């Protein structure tokens, strides 16, 4: 697995499931509390430092996933959005763990190439 791409796709999976991400008029966080975190306290999970910089926004990751072939895109949706773990995905897709991770690595490699090339 390519850890940097895996972290981006994990965040993308949560982002894509957010029911109000495309709604109009709702702020993404409460006013005054957006980035406030006391020293040493984390209120929510964050991707590793340095991963989401520049063009690595959720819209960019989403467009890269949408540019994949239908079969690869479906694998991303199954694993990163529907989850909840590799066992459940293997059962739904009728594949072994080794095949699942081999396919995920192949898709992550394609996404890394597309994202480096600017999708």
C-alpha positions in Angstrom: 0.0 0.0 0.0 1.2 3.5 -0.8 0.7 5.2 2.6 0.4 8.8 1.4 -2.2 7.9 -1.2 -4.0 5.6 1.3 -4.2 8.6 3.8 -5.6 10.8 1.1 -8.2 8.3 -0.1 -9.2 7.6 3.5 -9.9 11.3 4.0 -11.6 11.4 0.6 -13.9 8.5 1.6 -15.1 10.4 4.7 -15.4 13.6 2.7 -17.4 12.0 -0.1 -19.9 10.6 2.4 -20.6 14.0 4.0 -24.2 14.7 3.3 -23.8 18.5 3.4 -20.6 18.9 1.4 -22.4 20.2 -1.6 -25.2 22.0 0.3 -25.3 25.8 0.1 -25.3 28.0 3.2 -23.8 25.6 5.8 -20.4 26.5 7.2 -17.9 23.7 7.5 -17.3 24.5 11.2 -18.7 26.7 13.9 -17.5 30.3 13.8 -14.5 30.9 16.0 -13.7 27.3 16.5 -12.3 26.3 13.0 -8.6 25.8 13.7 -8.5 26.2 17.5 -6.8 23.4 19.2 -5.0 23.8 22.6 -1.5 22.6 22.6 -1.4 18.8 22.6 -5.1 18.3 22.0 -6.7 17.0 18.8 -10.4 17.3 18.4 -10.7 15.2 15.2 -8.4 12.9 13.2 -6.1 14.6 10.7 -4.0 13.1 7.9 -0.2 13.0 8.4 1.5 16.4 8.3 2.6 17.6 4.9 0.2 15.4 2.8 -2.5 17.9 2.0 -0.6 20.8 0.6 -1.1 22.6 -2.7 -3.2 20.7 -5.1 -4.0 17.9 -2.7 -7.5 19.2 -1.8 -10.4 16.9 -1.6 -11.8 18.2 -4.9 -8.5 17.3 -6.6 -8.5 13.8 -5.1 -12.2 13.4 -6.1 -11.4 14.4 -9.7 -8.5 12.0 -9.8 -10.7 9.1 -8.5 -13.4 10.0 -11.0 -10.9 9.9 -13.9 -10.2 6.2 -13.1 -11.8 3.3 -15.0 -15.2 2.2 -13.7 -13.8 -1.0 -12.1 -11.0 0.9 -10.3 -13.3 3.7 -9.2 -15.8 1.1 -7.8 -12.9 -0.5 -5.8 -12.1 2.9 -4.3 -15.7 3.5 -3.3 -16.1 0.0 -1.9 -13.0 0.2 0.3 -12.8 3.8 1.3 -16.4 4.8 1.5 -18.4 1.6 2.3 -15.7 -0.2 4.3 -15.7 -0.7 7.3 -12.7 -3.1 7.1 -10.9 -5.3 4.6 -12.8 -8.4 5.7 -16.2 -6.9 4.8 -14.8 -5.6 1.5 -13.4 -9.1 0.6 -16.7 -10.7 1.3 -18.6 -8.2 -0.8 -16.2 -8.4 -3.7 -15.5 -12.1 -3.4 -11.8 -11.8 -3.3 -9.0 -12.8 -1.0 -7.0 -10.3 1.2 -3.9 -10.6 -1.0 -5.9 -9.9 -4.2 -7.6 -6.9 -2.5 -4.4 -5.4 -1.4 -2.7 -6.1 -4.8 -5.6 -4.3 -6.6 -5.6 -1.4 -4.1 -1.9 -1.0 -4.6 -2.4 -0.9 -8.4 -5.2 1.7 -8.1 -3.1 3.8 -5.7 -0.2 3.7 -8.1 -2.5 4.9 -10.9 -3.9 7.7 -8.7 -0.4 8.8 -7.6 0.6 9.1 -11.3 -2.6 11.0 -12.1 -2.2 13.3 -9.2 1.4 14.0 -9.9 0.5 14.7 -13.5 -2.2 17.1 -12.5 -5.1 14.7 -13.2 
